Amino acid sequence: MWRDILLIAAFVLAGLTYFGLTPKRLSRYAKTARGKLTKRTPLQKGRLIFAIALSLAYIYMLVGGFVEFSLTWSLRFTAAFGVLWTITIVDFWGLGEKWGEKVFMKVLIVTNLVFVPLFIAGYALSDMTLLEKVAYPVATIGVGCVSGIVRAYIEIKREARRSSKETNNSSTTTK
């Protein structure tokens, strides 16, 4: 087991050095990330910690041989982790504000074009009944859409509350 973990670590280190990420450069990125970490909301920090913990648990289970996942489960987990990490990275580093709305929407579209078919293929290849093959992906995509709508609604209400407080404050100071 330790041999497998060392092999993975060596592969990751070789990949990082291939792309020119030396330890000095990585430490500079870590310092920048640490400074940005203090400026993030508890929700963003919690999502990052959750993504890291879930990924480490998944890798530990695979390397340790505790669970053997079938192809269908591997496709589903790959899609789930891909979406989780895309949302986490885009939200945590504020890439939507840096890149602009157009580029941000293109990233989300490409992410959906890659991971949604993987997710659906994971269910289509499984040995479930047809109703289950249709119900699970539709329910999962529905929950994702509804949570996005609820989040947008909460943001709109929060902005309306802020603007009403600002207009009340400005009207009381001008009197």
C-alpha positions in Angstrom: 0.0 0.0 0.0 2.8 2.4 0.9 4.5 1.6 -2.3 1.3 2.7 -4.2 1.1 5.9 -2.3 4.8 6.7 -3.0 4.2 5.8 -6.7 1.3 8.3 -6.8 3.3 11.0 -5.0 6.3 10.5 -7.4 3.9 10.6 -10.4 2.4 13.9 -9.2 5.8 15.4 -8.5 7.1 14.4 -11.9 4.0 16.0 -13.5 4.5 19.2 -11.6 8.1 19.5 -12.5 7.3 18.7 -16.1 5.1 21.8 -16.2 7.8 23.9 -14.6 6.3 24.1 -11.1 9.4 24.0 -8.9 9.2 23.9 -5.1 10.1 27.6 -5.0 7.3 28.5 -7.3 4.9 26.2 -5.5 5.7 27.9 -2.2 5.0 31.3 -3.7 1.6 30.0 -4.8 1.0 28.6 -1.3 1.8 32.1 0.2 -0.6 33.7 -2.2 -3.3 31.2 -1.5 -2.8 31.6 2.3 -3.4 35.3 2.0 -6.5 34.8 -0.1 -7.8 32.2 2.3 -8.4 34.7 5.1 -10.6 36.8 2.7 -13.0 34.0 1.9 -16.4 33.3 3.4 -17.1 30.4 5.7 -19.1 28.7 2.9 -16.2 28.9 0.5 -13.8 27.6 3.1 -16.1 24.8 4.0 -16.6 23.8 0.4 -12.9 23.7 -0.1 -12.3 21.6 3.0 -15.1 19.3 2.0 -13.7 18.8 -1.5 -10.2 18.0 -0.2 -11.5 15.6 2.5 -13.8 13.8 0.1 -11.0 13.5 -2.5 -8.5 12.2 0.0 -11.0 9.6 1.3 -11.8 8.4 -2.2 -8.1 8.1 -3.1 -7.4 6.3 0.2 -10.2 3.8 -0.5 -9.0 3.1 -4.0 -5.3 2.8 -3.1 -6.0 0.8 0.1 -8.1 -1.6 -1.8 -11.0 -1.4 0.7 -13.5 -0.9 -2.1 -13.4 -1.9 -5.7 -15.5 0.4 -7.8 -17.1 -0.8 -11.0 -16.8 1.2 -14.3 -20.2 2.7 -13.7 -19.3 3.9 -10.2 -16.0 5.2 -11.4 -17.8 7.2 -14.1 -20.2 8.7 -11.6 -17.5 9.6 -9.1 -15.4 11.2 -11.8 -18.3 13.3 -12.9 -19.2 14.2 -9.3 -15.6 15.1 -8.4 -15.1 17.1 -11.6 -18.2 19.2 -10.9 -17.3 19.6 -7.2 -13.8 20.8 -8.0 -14.8 23.0 -10.8 -17.4 24.8 -8.6 -15.0 25.0 -5.7 -12.1 26.4 -7.7 -14.2 28.9 -9.6 -15.9 30.1 -6.4 -12.9 30.0 -4.1 -10.6 32.0 -6.3 -13.3 34.3 -7.6 -12.6 33.4 -11.3 -16.1 34.6 -12.3 -15.2 38.1 -11.4 -11.6 38.0 -12.8 -12.5 36.5 -16.1 -15.8 38.2 -16.7 -19.3 36.8 -17.1 -18.8 35.6 -20.7 -15.7 33.5 -20.0 -17.2 32.2 -16.7 -20.3 30.9 -18.5 -18.2 29.3 -21.2 -16.3 27.4 -18.5 -19.5 26.2 -16.9 -20.9 25.1 -20.3 -17.7 23.1 -21.1 -17.8 21.6 -17.6 -21.4 20.5 -18.2 -20.6 19.2 -21.6 -17.8 17.0 -20.2 -19.2 15.8 -16.8 -23.0 15.5 -17.4 -22.5 12.8 -20.2 -20.0 11.0 -17.9 -22.6 11.0 -15.1 -25.4 9.8 -17.4 -23.2 7.1 -18.9 -22.5 5.9 -15.4 -26.2 5.3 -14.9 -26.9 4.0 -18.4 -24.2 1.3 -18.2 -25.3 0.1 -14.8 -27.6 -2.9 -14.2 -30.6 -1.0 -12.8 -34.1 -1.0 -14.1 -35.0 1.6 -16.7 -36.9 3.7 -14.2 -33.9 3.9 -11.9 -31.6 4.7 -14.8 -33.8 7.7 -15.7 -34.9 8.8 -12.3 -31.5 9.2 -10.6 -29.8 11.4 -13.2 -33.0 13.5 -13.6 -33.4 13.9 -9.9 -29.7 14.8 -9.4 -29.7 17.4 -12.2 -33.0 18.8 -10.9 -31.6 19.2 -7.4 -28.6 21.0 -8.9 -30.8 23.3 -11.0 -33.1 24.1 -8.0 -30.1 24.8 -5.7 -28.7 27.2 -8.3 -32.1 29.0 -8.6 -32.4 29.2 -4.8 -28.9 30.6 -4.5 -29.6 33.2 -7.1 -32.9 34.2 -5.4 -31.1 34.5 -2.1 -28.4 36.7 -3.7 -31.1 39.0 -5.3 -32.9 39.3 -1.9 -29.6 40.1 -0.2 -28.7 42.8 -2.7 -32.2 44.3 -2.4 -31.8 44.4 1.4 -28.4 46.0 1.1 -29.6 48.7 -1.4 -32.7 49.5 0.7 -30.4 49.9 3.8 -28.1 52.2 1.8 -31.0 54.3 0.6 -32.4 54.6 4.1 -28.9 55.5 5.5 -28.4 58.1 2.8 -31.8 59.6 3.3 -31.3 59.9 7.0 -27.9 61.5 6.6 -29.1 64.1 4.1 -31.9 65.4 6.4 
